[in-house]
Amino acid sequence: MKLIAITLIVHAPDPVTGAQPSTHERFRQVVRSAVLAEELGFDGFGVGERHERPFLSSAPTVVLSHIAALTRRIRLFTAVTTLSLLDPVRAYEDYATLDHLAGGRLELIIGKGNGSAQRELFHVTPEDQWERNAESYRLFREIWRNDRVTAAPRFRPALEDAEVWPRPYQRPIRVWHGSATSRESADLAARHGDPLFSANVTNPIEPYAGLIRHYRERWEAYGHDPRLAAVGAGTAGLYAAPTSQQALAGYRPVFEGYLALQRRLGVEPVFPTLEDFVERSSALVGSPQQIVDKVHRYHEQFGHSVLHVSAEPGGLSDTRHRASLELFQAEVAPVLRRDIPDPPWPWAPVAPDDSPVAEPDPAGADAASLPAGAEPATSAPQGV
C-alpha cells in the first residue's frame, strides 16, 4: 500500500484554540507539512483545488511547484483538479509545466468539484457541470497524448490542428478520478481505464463501498483487465497514540471543536459523538494496532492500494501532530505496506520519450526536484 498526505488549505480558525493564522503563514504551514511528509517517508503529498471561502487552494499548480523545488522524492498530487471549472487547454499548460519542474513526480486527481460559490464564480451550472468535467477531461487527455489536436468541444472554442506547449514530461501521466457521492466519476474513470480515488470522508463506509463496486463493474464492462483496476481512499482524520485511551483523550478537543462549528452552521452531524466517529467513520484515531485493523476492514470492502491521511494538524498541536505522524510511519505504515498490495504499476516517475530521467545531485540545490532513476512503465493503465 502507498500512503499519501493531503491538504485542502482550509483557512479557518483553529477548532480548539480559535486562533487563525494569516494567509502568508497558512501557506508556510502547508509547505512545512509537505517537507515533513517527505522527511517521514510518505509516498505522496496532495494539494486540493477550491475557489471559495474558506479555502486558499485556488492555485494548486503554484503551491505544488514551490513544494517540488523543496523536495526530491515524494510524488505530488492534485486533490482534486476541478476540470469542470477550467479551460482544459490552460489546465494542460499549467500541469505540463509543473510536471517538468517536478521531474515527472506529478499525478492528477480530477473531479467536477464541490461548492456552489465556486461554480457561480465560473458561470457553471449544476445541469452542465458533469458534462463540462467529462468534456474537459477528454480534451485534456487528447492534448497530453498528441502534438497537434483538432477538436470541436461544446464549452470552449474549437481547436484546428493546434499545438499546445510545453509538450509533457511524462507520457502518459496518471490521472485518478475523485469520487465522493456520484457514479459519473466512477464511470468516467472506468471508461478510460483510469484509477478511482474515493473521498471516503463524510459518511460511513456503505455509500463509498457501493461506488467502488460500481467502478469495478463498469471497468470490466468496458473490457479492461480486472487485475489492473486501482482504488485509493481517503480518511476523515488521523491521530495515532500509544494507547486507545490516549488517542481518544488527545483527539476529543478537536472533535468537539468541529461539532461546535457544525452547530453554528446549522448542520446535523453524521457522527454525534467522538466514540461514534471513531467507530463508524473512516477516521484513524487509536493505537497503532487499532489503526491497522481499521484500514484492513476498509480494505476488505474497497480493495484499495493507496490511502490518504490529513497532512496538517487540524486542531492538534504541532507537537502532537508530528508525534502522531511519526508513530503512524513507525508502527502502522510498515504493516500496511507489507499486508496490502501496491497499485499495479511502478510508483517511480516514467522517463520522458526524448531523454533519460536524471540522477539528482545531492550537493546541488537545483536538483532538489529531480527524481532518482525510474523504471519504465508497465502495461498497466496510466491515465492521460
C-alpha positions as CSV (number, residue, x, y, z in Angstrom):
1,M,0.0,0.0,0.0
2,K,1.1,3.5,-0.8
3,L,0.5,6.3,1.7
4,I,-0.1,10.0,0.8
5,A,-0.8,13.1,2.8
6,I,-3.3,15.7,1.5
7,T,-4.3,19.3,2.4
8,L,-7.2,21.4,1.1
9,I,-5.6,24.5,2.6
10,V,-8.5,25.5,4.8
11,H,-8.2,29.0,6.1
12,A,-10.3,29.0,9.2
13,P,-9.9,29.4,13.0
14,D,-8.2,26.5,14.8
15,P,-11.2,24.4,16.0
16,V,-9.6,24.1,19.5
17,T,-7.8,27.5,20.1
18,G,-9.8,29.7,17.9
19,A,-6.6,31.3,16.5
20,Q,-6.4,32.0,12.8
21,P,-3.1,32.4,11.0
22,S,-2.5,35.0,8.3
23,T,-2.8,33.9,4.7
24,H,1.0,34.1,4.4
25,E,1.6,31.9,7.4
26,R,-1.0,29.5,6.2
27,F,0.9,28.9,3.0
28,R,4.1,28.5,5.0
29,Q,2.4,25.8,7.1
30,V,1.4,23.9,4.0
31,V,5.0,23.9,2.7
32,R,6.3,22.8,6.1
33,S,3.8,19.9,6.0
34,A,4.9,18.8,2.6
35,V,8.6,18.8,3.6
36,L,7.7,16.9,6.8
37,A,5.7,14.3,4.8
38,E,8.8,13.6,2.7
39,E,11.1,13.5,5.7
40,L,8.8,11.0,7.4
41,G,8.6,8.7,4.4
42,F,5.2,9.3,2.9
43,D,4.8,8.3,-0.8
44,G,2.9,11.4,-1.9
45,F,1.6,14.8,-1.0
46,G,-1.6,16.3,-2.4
47,V,-3.0,19.9,-2.6
48,G,-6.7,20.4,-3.2
49,E,-8.3,23.0,-5.5
50,R,-11.2,25.1,-4.3
51,H,-12.3,28.6,-5.5
52,E,-14.3,29.7,-2.5
53,R,-14.2,30.6,1.2
54,P,-12.6,29.2,3.4
55,F,-10.0,27.6,1.1
56,L,-6.7,29.1,-0.1
57,S,-6.2,26.3,-2.7
58,S,-7.3,28.2,-5.8
59,A,-3.8,27.8,-7.4
60,P,-2.6,24.3,-6.7
61,T,0.0,24.4,-9.5
62,V,1.8,27.3,-7.9
63,V,1.8,25.6,-4.5
64,L,2.9,22.3,-5.9
65,S,5.7,23.9,-7.9
66,H,7.1,25.5,-4.8
67,I,6.9,22.2,-3.0
68,A,8.6,20.5,-5.9
69,A,11.6,22.8,-5.5
70,L,11.9,21.8,-1.8
71,T,11.5,18.1,-2.1
72,R,13.2,15.3,-4.1
73,R,11.4,12.0,-3.8
74,I,7.7,12.4,-2.8
75,R,5.1,12.3,-5.6
76,L,2.9,15.4,-6.0
77,F,-0.9,15.0,-6.3
78,T,-3.8,17.4,-7.0
79,A,-6.8,16.7,-4.9
80,V,-8.8,17.5,-6.9
81,T,-8.2,19.4,-10.2
82,T,-11.6,20.8,-10.9
83,L,-11.7,20.4,-14.6
84,S,-15.4,21.3,-14.8
85,L,-14.4,24.9,-14.0
86,L,-11.2,25.2,-16.1
87,D,-10.3,25.7,-19.7
88,P,-8.6,22.3,-20.4
89,V,-6.1,23.9,-22.7
90,R,-4.9,26.3,-20.0
91,A,-5.0,23.5,-17.4
92,Y,-2.8,21.4,-19.6
93,E,-0.3,24.2,-20.0
94,D,-0.1,24.6,-16.2
95,Y,0.2,20.9,-15.4
96,A,2.6,20.0,-18.2
97,T,4.9,22.9,-16.9
98,L,4.6,21.7,-13.3
99,D,5.4,18.1,-14.3
100,H,8.6,19.2,-15.9
101,L,9.6,21.3,-12.8
102,A,8.8,18.3,-10.6
103,G,10.8,15.9,-12.7
104,G,7.9,13.6,-13.5
105,R,6.6,13.3,-10.0
106,L,3.1,14.7,-10.7
107,E,-0.2,12.7,-10.5
108,L,-3.6,14.3,-11.1
109,I,-6.8,13.5,-9.2
110,I,-9.6,15.2,-11.2
111,G,-13.2,15.9,-10.4
112,K,-16.1,18.2,-11.0
113,G,-15.6,20.0,-7.7
114,N,-18.0,20.9,-4.9
115,G,-19.5,24.1,-3.7
116,S,-22.0,26.5,-5.3
117,A,-19.9,29.6,-4.8
118,Q,-17.1,28.4,-7.0
119,R,-19.5,27.1,-9.6
120,E,-21.1,30.5,-9.8
121,L,-17.7,32.3,-10.0
122,F,-17.0,30.4,-13.2
123,H,-20.6,30.6,-14.5
124,V,-21.0,26.8,-14.4
125,T,-24.5,25.4,-13.8
126,P,-25.4,22.2,-11.8
127,E,-27.0,20.9,-15.0
128,D,-23.8,21.1,-17.2
129,Q,-21.1,20.6,-14.6
130,W,-20.8,16.8,-15.1
131,E,-20.7,17.3,-18.9
132,R,-18.1,20.0,-18.6
133,N,-16.0,17.7,-16.5
134,A,-16.1,14.8,-18.9
135,E,-15.5,17.1,-22.0
136,S,-12.6,18.9,-20.4
137,Y,-11.0,15.6,-19.4
138,R,-11.4,14.2,-23.0
139,L,-9.7,17.3,-24.4
140,F,-7.0,17.5,-21.7
141,R,-6.2,13.8,-22.3
142,E,-6.0,14.3,-26.1
143,I,-3.7,17.3,-25.8
144,W,-1.4,15.4,-23.4
145,R,-1.2,12.5,-25.8
146,N,-0.9,14.3,-29.2
147,D,1.4,17.0,-30.5
148,R,-1.4,18.5,-32.6
149,V,-5.1,18.5,-31.8
150,T,-8.3,19.2,-33.8
151,A,-11.5,19.3,-31.7
152,A,-14.9,21.0,-31.6
153,P,-15.9,21.0,-27.9
154,R,-19.1,22.5,-26.7
155,F,-17.8,24.6,-23.8
156,R,-14.7,26.2,-25.3
157,P,-13.6,27.4,-28.8
158,A,-12.7,24.8,-31.3
159,L,-9.1,23.8,-32.0
160,E,-7.8,23.3,-35.5
161,D,-4.5,21.4,-35.8
162,A,-3.5,23.2,-32.6
163,E,-0.1,22.9,-30.9
164,V,-0.1,23.4,-27.1
165,W,3.2,23.9,-25.3
166,P,5.2,22.7,-23.5
167,R,5.0,19.1,-24.5
168,P,4.7,16.9,-21.4
169,Y,7.5,15.3,-19.4
170,Q,5.5,12.1,-18.5
171,R,3.9,10.4,-21.5
172,P,1.5,9.3,-20.2
173,I,0.7,10.9,-16.9
174,R,-1.5,9.0,-14.4
175,V,-4.9,10.5,-13.8
176,W,-7.2,9.5,-10.9
177,H,-10.8,10.3,-10.8
178,G,-12.1,11.7,-7.5
179,S,-15.5,10.4,-6.4
180,A,-17.5,11.4,-3.4
181,T,-21.1,10.6,-4.0
182,S,-21.9,10.1,-7.7
183,R,-21.5,7.4,-10.2
184,E,-20.5,9.7,-13.0
185,S,-16.9,10.0,-11.9
186,A,-16.6,6.3,-11.3
187,D,-18.0,5.6,-14.8
188,L,-15.7,8.1,-16.4
189,A,-12.7,6.5,-14.7
190,A,-13.7,3.1,-15.7
191,R,-14.4,4.1,-19.3
192,H,-10.9,5.5,-19.8
193,G,-9.1,2.7,-17.8
194,D,-8.1,5.2,-15.0
195,P,-7.8,4.6,-11.3
196,L,-10.5,5.8,-8.9
197,F,-10.0,7.8,-5.6
198,S,-12.8,7.6,-3.2
199,A,-13.3,10.6,-0.9
200,N,-14.4,8.3,2.0
201,V,-14.6,11.2,4.5
202,T,-18.1,12.4,5.3
203,N,-20.2,9.3,5.7
204,P,-20.0,5.7,6.9
205,I,-18.4,3.1,4.6
206,E,-21.5,1.8,2.8
207,P,-22.1,4.5,0.1
208,Y,-18.3,4.6,-0.8
209,A,-18.2,0.8,-1.0
210,G,-21.1,0.9,-3.3
211,L,-19.4,3.4,-5.7
212,I,-16.3,1.3,-5.7
213,R,-18.2,-1.8,-6.6
214,H,-19.9,0.2,-9.4
215,Y,-16.5,1.3,-10.7
216,R,-15.2,-2.3,-10.8
217,E,-18.3,-3.5,-12.6
218,R,-18.1,-0.7,-15.2
219,W,-14.3,-1.4,-15.5
220,E,-15.0,-4.9,-16.6
221,A,-17.9,-3.9,-18.8
222,Y,-15.6,-1.5,-20.7
223,G,-13.3,-4.5,-21.4
224,H,-10.4,-3.8,-19.0
225,D,-8.4,-6.4,-17.2
226,P,-9.9,-6.5,-13.6
227,R,-6.4,-7.1,-12.2
228,L,-5.4,-3.6,-13.3
229,A,-8.3,-1.7,-11.6
230,A,-6.9,0.5,-8.8
231,V,-8.6,2.4,-6.0
232,G,-7.4,5.0,-3.5
233,A,-9.4,6.1,-0.4
234,G,-9.3,9.0,2.0
235,T,-9.7,9.2,5.8
236,A,-11.7,11.5,8.0
237,G,-8.9,12.2,10.4
238,L,-5.7,10.8,11.9
239,Y,-4.4,10.7,15.4
240,A,-2.2,7.8,16.4
241,A,-1.2,7.4,20.1
242,P,0.4,4.6,22.1
243,T,-2.9,3.6,23.6
244,S,-6.6,4.0,22.6
245,Q,-7.2,5.9,25.8
246,Q,-4.5,8.5,24.9
247,A,-5.8,8.7,21.3
248,L,-9.4,9.5,22.4
249,A,-8.3,12.0,25.1
250,G,-5.9,13.8,22.6
251,Y,-8.5,13.9,19.8
252,R,-11.6,14.8,21.8
253,P,-10.9,18.6,21.8
254,V,-10.5,18.5,18.0
255,F,-13.8,16.6,17.5
256,E,-15.7,18.9,19.9
257,G,-14.4,21.9,18.0
258,Y,-15.8,20.5,14.8
259,L,-19.1,19.7,16.4
260,A,-19.3,23.3,17.6
261,L,-18.6,24.6,14.1
262,Q,-21.4,22.3,12.7
263,R,-23.8,23.6,15.3
264,R,-23.0,27.2,14.3
265,L,-23.6,26.4,10.7
266,G,-26.9,24.6,11.5
267,V,-25.5,21.3,10.1
268,E,-26.7,18.0,11.7
269,P,-23.6,15.9,12.4
270,V,-23.3,12.5,10.8
271,F,-21.4,11.2,13.8
272,P,-22.8,12.9,17.0
273,T,-20.1,11.6,19.4
274,L,-16.4,11.0,19.3
275,E,-16.9,7.3,20.0
276,D,-19.3,7.0,17.1
277,F,-16.9,9.0,14.9
278,V,-14.1,6.6,15.7
279,E,-16.2,3.5,15.3
280,R,-18.2,4.3,12.1
281,S,-16.3,6.9,10.1
282,S,-13.0,6.4,8.2
283,A,-11.1,8.3,10.9
284,L,-7.9,6.6,12.1
285,V,-7.9,7.5,15.8
286,G,-6.4,5.0,18.1
287,S,-3.4,2.9,18.9
288,P,-1.3,1.6,16.0
289,Q,-2.9,-1.8,16.1
290,Q,-6.4,-0.3,16.1
291,I,-5.5,1.8,13.1
292,V,-4.0,-1.2,11.2
293,D,-7.2,-3.2,12.0
294,K,-9.5,-0.4,10.7
295,V,-7.6,0.0,7.4
296,H,-7.8,-3.7,6.9
297,R,-11.6,-3.6,7.5
298,Y,-11.9,-0.9,4.9
299,H,-9.6,-2.7,2.5
300,E,-11.9,-5.8,2.7
301,Q,-14.7,-3.7,1.1
302,F,-12.6,-1.3,-1.1
303,G,-9.6,-3.3,-2.2
304,H,-7.7,0.0,-2.2
305,S,-4.0,0.2,-2.6
306,V,-3.5,3.9,-1.8
307,L,-4.6,5.6,1.4
308,H,-4.6,9.4,2.1
309,V,-4.4,11.0,5.5
310,S,-4.6,14.6,6.5
311,A,-1.3,16.4,6.1
312,E,-2.0,19.1,8.7
313,P,-2.8,19.3,12.4
314,G,-6.4,20.3,12.0
315,G,-6.7,21.3,15.7
316,L,-3.9,19.1,17.2
317,S,-0.9,20.9,18.5
318,D,2.1,20.8,16.2
319,T,3.9,18.6,18.7
320,R,1.0,16.1,18.9
321,H,0.5,16.1,15.1
322,R,4.2,15.3,14.5
323,A,4.2,12.6,17.1
324,S,1.1,11.1,15.6
325,L,2.7,11.0,12.1
326,E,5.9,9.6,13.4
327,L,4.1,6.8,15.2
328,F,2.0,6.1,12.2
329,Q,5.1,5.8,10.0
330,A,7.0,3.7,12.6
331,E,4.3,1.2,13.6
332,V,1.4,1.5,11.1
333,A,2.9,2.1,7.7
334,P,5.3,-0.9,7.7
335,V,2.4,-3.3,8.4
336,L,0.1,-1.7,5.8
337,R,2.9,-1.8,3.2
338,R,3.5,-5.5,4.0
339,D,-0.1,-6.7,4.1
340,I,-1.8,-4.7,1.4
341,P,-0.6,-4.7,-2.3
342,D,0.7,-1.6,-4.1
343,P,-1.1,-0.3,-7.2
344,P,-0.5,-2.4,-10.3
345,W,2.2,-0.1,-11.8
346,P,5.6,1.3,-10.8
347,W,5.4,4.2,-8.4
348,A,8.6,5.9,-9.6
349,P,8.4,8.5,-12.4
350,V,8.5,7.4,-16.0
351,A,11.3,8.9,-18.2
352,P,10.1,11.1,-21.0
353,D,10.3,9.9,-24.6
354,D,13.2,12.1,-25.5
355,S,15.6,12.0,-22.5
356,P,16.5,9.8,-19.5
357,V,15.5,10.6,-16.0
358,A,18.3,12.5,-14.4
359,E,20.0,11.3,-11.2
360,P,19.8,14.2,-8.7
361,D,23.0,15.9,-7.5
362,P,22.8,15.7,-3.7
363,A,25.1,18.8,-3.5
364,G,23.1,20.9,-5.9
365,A,20.0,22.8,-4.7
366,D,18.7,23.0,-8.3
367,A,18.5,19.2,-8.3
368,A,16.0,19.1,-5.4
369,S,13.0,18.3,-7.5
370,L,14.5,15.7,-9.9
371,P,13.7,12.0,-9.3
372,A,16.2,9.2,-8.9
373,G,16.4,6.7,-11.7
374,A,13.0,5.5,-12.7
375,E,11.8,2.2,-14.2
376,P,9.8,2.1,-17.4
377,A,6.1,1.9,-17.1
378,T,4.3,-1.5,-17.4
379,S,1.2,-2.0,-19.5
380,A,-1.0,-1.1,-16.5
381,P,-3.3,1.8,-17.1
382,Q,-1.5,5.2,-16.8
383,G,-4.3,7.8,-17.3
384,V,-3.7,10.5,-19.8
